[in-house]
Amino acid sequence: MADLIIKGGTVLTMSDKTPEKCDVVVENGLITFIKKDPHEEADKIIDAKGCFVMPGLVNAHTHLAMTLFRGFADDLPYREWIQKIQAAEMKLTPADVRKGAYLGALEMIKSGTTSCADMYIHMDEVASVVEKTGIRAALGYGMIEGLNEDPTTKLRIREKFNRFWSGTANGRITTMYAPHSASTCSKGFLERVRDLARKEGARIHIHMLETEEELDLMKSNYNMCSVNLLDTINMLGPETLAAHCIWLSDHDLEVLKNKNVNVVHCPTSNIALGAGVARIPEMLEKGINVALGTDSAASGGSLDMWKEMRTAQMLHKIKNPRAMHAPDVLGMATINGAKALGINAGILKAGCFADIIIVDLKKPQFVSADPVTALVNGASGCDVRTTIVNGKVLMEDHVLMELDEEKIIEDARKIIRKIWSGKPILQKMSQ
């Protein structure tokens, strides 16, 4: 007998972009088969009539606990923004990060994101939250050289984190090495990170050419850009997750293509910080695997991947309406993201992780001759009815199965009041 059957929904597998009415059968955390009328019994049956049944979304670059800084440094250019954020981050305790990560996980579950790639500080707390909330995550303990710890201690702590947490939570947690960028870590330090990652078979998650300032700094220090430096030290490959990738030359694009680097597009954050517009249509044309990420809620405003899809599509239509299509961005948010994280998800087929969401289509914005385009153009996190990870139902009919939503929100609000201490906005928030 199966553990779960999702019946009567319109299934969007992402292997076949034509939705079809089928049932999805789940056992032991995996999809066992998808077909019409399987005549199978199950411990639990979910009626998905009038809904899309589709892969859970993959947020391939974020910082969960930075939900605590939402609105804290808005309307600032990148350099001013990062300075203000870093000053506030120095005051965060491990308990603060834990509560911020809970808020981020809550937001993702409610909006249909089942997996994420997260890099930040106090990552043992984040890993514990991932373990308890039921989401899937590739976690990297962030590294900026010279900040707080000497390089050897920093690497030892990261190595210990990776070895302890990799494969835990029934395999839902994987680990990555996460140097912040080529401009905040020396060449020698990056080579040490590369060697550790290679020894453990771990992936590398790094910011790459997010700003023109980074490009200028790298040229000044190394007479080459971040892409070329990382290529020179043999740090680029299919195990590399490169976030942003905005200030790329034609040669850089060829390097990323030839090395099979996974690029993560974060359009909302890029716009908000005035960082620039990445050459995503060209990357897709070259066959580069491009995933999608929200970055942090401190820059992008939310962890809603539906908003990110819509922004990605519309941003690149400014110069060419044919540049980005709805299936392209939906693929970036599902199957491409799963490939970037190295997880067997982002697609609904037998043998894949049962990371599934159910989206309510019984709304006016989804009345369309092209349901996939309507989904990308019209959906928000609020339209996600049910979220399932590893075959476990985390939210059903908008009701969280185990998390205490009110407590998570109130705990986060207390920390936000501390961060904003003495500012008028807090008086309004507390009324």
DACORRA-V378719 format. One record per residue. N is the residue number from 0. RES is the residue in one letter. NEAR is the number of other C-alpha atoms within 8 Angstrom. D_FIRST is the distance of its C-alpha to the first C-alpha in Angstrom with 2 decimals. Layout:
n=(N,N)
res=(RES,RES)
near=(NEAR,NEAR)
d_first=(D_FIRST,D_FIRST)
//
This chain:
n=(0,1,2,3,4,5,6,7,8,9,10,11,12,13,14,15,16,17,18,19,20,21,22,23,24,25,26,27,28,29,30,31,32,33,34,35,36,37,38,39,40,41,42,43,44,45,46,47,48,49,50,51,52,53,54,55,56,57,58,59,60,61,62,63,64,65,66,67,68,69,70,71,72,73,74,75,76,77,78,79,80,81,82,83,84,85,86,87,88,89,90,91,92,93,94,95,96,97,98,99,100,101,102,103,104,105,106,107,108,109,110,111,112,113,114,115,116,117,118,119,120,121,122,123,124,125,126,127,128,129,130,131,132,133,134,135,136,137,138,139,140,141,142,143,144,145,146,147,148,149,150,151,152,153,154,155,156,157,158,159,160,161,162,163,164,165,166,167,168,169,170,171,172,173,174,175,176,177,178,179,180,181,182,183,184,185,186,187,188,189,190,191,192,193,194,195,196,197,198,199,200,201,202,203,204,205,206,207,208,209,210,211,212,213,214,215,216,217,218,219,220,221,222,223,224,225,226,227,228,229,230,231,232,233,234,235,236,237,238,239,240,241,242,243,244,245,246,247,248,249,250,251,252,253,254,255,256,257,258,259,260,261,262,263,264,265,266,267,268,269,270,271,272,273,274,275,276,277,278,279,280,281,282,283,284,285,286,287,288,289,290,291,292,293,294,295,296,297,298,299,300,301,302,303,304,305,306,307,308,309,310,311,312,313,314,315,316,317,318,319,320,321,322,323,324,325,326,327,328,329,330,331,332,333,334,335,336,337,338,339,340,341,342,343,344,345,346,347,348,349,350,351,352,353,354,355,356,357,358,359,360,361,362,363,364,365,366,367,368,369,370,371,372,373,374,375,376,377,378,379,380,381,382,383,384,385,386,387,388,389,390,391,392,393,394,395,396,397,398,399,400,401,402,403,404,405,406,407,408,409,410,411,412,413,414,415,416,417,418,419,420,421,422,423,424,425,426,427,428,429,430)
res=(M,A,D,L,I,I,K,G,G,T,V,L,T,M,S,D,K,T,P,E,K,C,D,V,V,V,E,N,G,L,I,T,F,I,K,K,D,P,H,E,E,A,D,K,I,I,D,A,K,G,C,F,V,M,P,G,L,V,N,A,H,T,H,L,A,M,T,L,F,R,G,F,A,D,D,L,P,Y,R,E,W,I,Q,K,I,Q,A,A,E,M,K,L,T,P,A,D,V,R,K,G,A,Y,L,G,A,L,E,M,I,K,S,G,T,T,S,C,A,D,M,Y,I,H,M,D,E,V,A,S,V,V,E,K,T,G,I,R,A,A,L,G,Y,G,M,I,E,G,L,N,E,D,P,T,T,K,L,R,I,R,E,K,F,N,R,F,W,S,G,T,A,N,G,R,I,T,T,M,Y,A,P,H,S,A,S,T,C,S,K,G,F,L,E,R,V,R,D,L,A,R,K,E,G,A,R,I,H,I,H,M,L,E,T,E,E,E,L,D,L,M,K,S,N,Y,N,M,C,S,V,N,L,L,D,T,I,N,M,L,G,P,E,T,L,A,A,H,C,I,W,L,S,D,H,D,L,E,V,L,K,N,K,N,V,N,V,V,H,C,P,T,S,N,I,A,L,G,A,G,V,A,R,I,P,E,M,L,E,K,G,I,N,V,A,L,G,T,D,S,A,A,S,G,G,S,L,D,M,W,K,E,M,R,T,A,Q,M,L,H,K,I,K,N,P,R,A,M,H,A,P,D,V,L,G,M,A,T,I,N,G,A,K,A,L,G,I,N,A,G,I,L,K,A,G,C,F,A,D,I,I,I,V,D,L,K,K,P,Q,F,V,S,A,D,P,V,T,A,L,V,N,G,A,S,G,C,D,V,R,T,T,I,V,N,G,K,V,L,M,E,D,H,V,L,M,E,L,D,E,E,K,I,I,E,D,A,R,K,I,I,R,K,I,W,S,G,K,P,I,L,Q,K,M,S,Q)
near=(6,11,12,13,14,12,12,11,15,14,12,14,12,13,7,7,8,5,9,7,9,13,15,12,13,15,11,7,11,13,16,11,9,11,8,7,6,6,4,6,7,10,8,7,9,8,8,13,8,10,12,13,13,14,15,16,12,15,15,16,15,13,12,15,15,12,15,10,11,12,7,8,12,9,6,8,9,10,6,8,12,8,8,9,11,8,8,9,7,6,6,9,6,8,8,10,14,12,12,14,14,12,14,12,13,11,10,12,13,13,13,13,14,16,13,13,13,13,14,11,7,9,12,7,11,13,11,8,12,13,12,6,11,10,12,11,12,13,13,15,14,11,9,10,11,7,6,4,8,9,9,6,8,10,9,8,8,10,9,8,11,12,7,6,11,10,10,10,7,6,8,13,17,12,13,14,15,12,14,11,10,15,9,8,13,9,8,6,10,11,10,8,11,10,8,9,13,8,7,6,6,11,11,13,14,12,12,13,15,13,11,9,6,11,12,9,9,14,10,8,7,8,7,10,12,13,10,9,12,11,10,7,7,6,10,11,8,10,11,14,15,13,14,14,14,13,11,11,6,6,7,10,10,8,10,12,12,7,9,10,16,15,14,15,14,15,12,12,12,13,10,11,12,8,13,9,8,10,8,9,9,7,13,10,7,7,7,13,12,14,16,17,15,19,12,15,15,15,13,12,9,10,12,13,14,10,8,14,13,11,10,13,12,9,8,13,11,7,5,7,8,6,8,12,8,11,9,8,14,10,12,12,16,17,12,13,17,13,10,16,10,6,7,8,13,16,12,15,11,9,7,11,12,14,14,14,14,13,12,11,9,7,7,5,8,11,8,7,4,6,9,8,9,13,9,12,8,8,11,10,11,8,10,15,13,14,18,15,17,11,16,8,10,14,14,11,6,9,6,10,8,6,7,7,8,6,7,12,9,8,9,13,8,8,10,10,9,7,7,10,7,5,7,6,7,11,8,7,6,5,4)
d_first=(0.00,3.80,6.68,8.93,10.20,13.99,15.32,18.87,20.59,23.09,21.71,24.38,23.07,26.55,26.33,27.24,29.45,29.06,26.50,24.24,22.05,18.45,14.95,13.65,10.09,9.88,8.34,10.84,13.56,13.65,13.36,11.43,13.08,15.30,16.24,17.14,14.96,11.82,10.71,7.08,5.52,5.39,7.36,10.21,11.78,15.19,17.78,19.94,22.39,25.81,24.64,24.46,21.26,22.71,22.90,24.14,27.88,29.50,32.77,34.41,37.48,37.92,39.26,37.03,39.51,42.23,40.87,43.52,46.20,45.20,48.57,50.53,52.29,51.99,54.63,55.82,56.19,54.06,56.67,57.44,53.78,52.74,55.72,54.93,51.24,52.02,54.58,52.06,49.36,51.77,51.48,47.69,46.42,43.06,41.99,43.07,41.00,37.95,38.38,39.08,35.94,33.93,35.64,34.83,31.13,31.05,32.81,30.46,27.25,28.91,30.12,27.05,28.02,25.18,27.29,30.98,33.71,35.89,39.22,41.41,43.06,41.75,38.48,37.14,36.91,35.11,32.60,31.96,31.36,28.89,27.01,26.93,26.34,23.26,24.95,25.40,29.01,31.48,34.24,37.87,40.63,43.51,46.79,50.26,52.88,55.55,53.77,53.76,53.00,54.69,52.77,51.94,50.55,48.59,46.95,46.29,44.45,42.35,41.56,40.49,38.27,36.54,36.00,34.66,32.20,31.03,27.30,26.80,24.34,21.39,23.31,23.94,27.65,29.82,33.59,36.59,40.33,41.91,45.70,46.86,48.98,51.60,54.31,53.29,52.66,55.27,54.89,54.98,52.28,50.01,50.59,49.46,46.28,45.70,46.15,43.71,41.03,41.60,41.51,38.12,36.62,36.40,36.97,40.02,40.07,43.60,45.61,47.71,50.81,49.79,53.45,56.77,58.06,55.68,56.89,60.53,60.01,58.37,61.17,63.72,62.21,61.02,62.59,59.10,56.08,52.81,51.05,53.83,54.09,50.38,50.64,53.73,51.97,48.95,46.54,45.05,42.08,38.45,37.63,40.05,39.08,42.33,42.54,45.03,47.09,49.67,53.04,52.38,54.96,54.40,54.47,51.81,49.46,50.00,49.32,45.98,45.04,46.21,44.53,41.18,41.39,38.80,40.74,39.57,41.30,42.02,44.11,44.37,45.58,47.89,49.47,49.78,51.60,53.71,52.39,52.45,50.32,48.28,48.60,44.97,45.53,47.49,44.82,42.16,44.60,45.09,41.38,41.22,37.78,38.41,35.94,36.56,37.24,38.69,40.79,41.46,41.73,45.31,46.21,43.66,43.40,39.61,36.33,35.30,34.27,34.70,38.35,38.59,37.35,39.86,42.65,41.99,42.17,45.25,47.16,47.36,48.32,51.63,53.44,51.27,48.98,47.20,46.47,42.92,40.30,37.30,34.76,36.72,36.37,32.73,32.17,34.29,32.12,28.79,28.68,32.22,31.63,28.56,30.70,33.50,31.39,29.84,26.22,23.33,23.06,25.12,23.28,19.98,18.71,16.09,16.69,18.47,18.07,16.20,19.59,19.64,22.00,22.35,26.00,27.49,29.59,31.03,34.27,37.64,37.77,34.82,36.49,37.42,37.60,36.02,32.96,32.60,36.27,36.00,33.11,35.16,38.37,37.18,34.23,34.60,32.35,32.58,30.64,27.43,25.19,22.11,21.84,18.80,19.41,17.19,14.18,15.90,17.52,21.21,22.66,21.39,23.96,26.65,25.85,25.43,22.71,24.69,28.02,31.20,32.71,36.04,36.66,35.88,38.30,40.97,40.87,41.41,44.18,46.05,46.16,47.22,50.04,51.16,51.13,53.11,55.32,58.55,57.77,58.22,54.72,53.38,55.47,53.85,50.34,50.98,52.48)
//
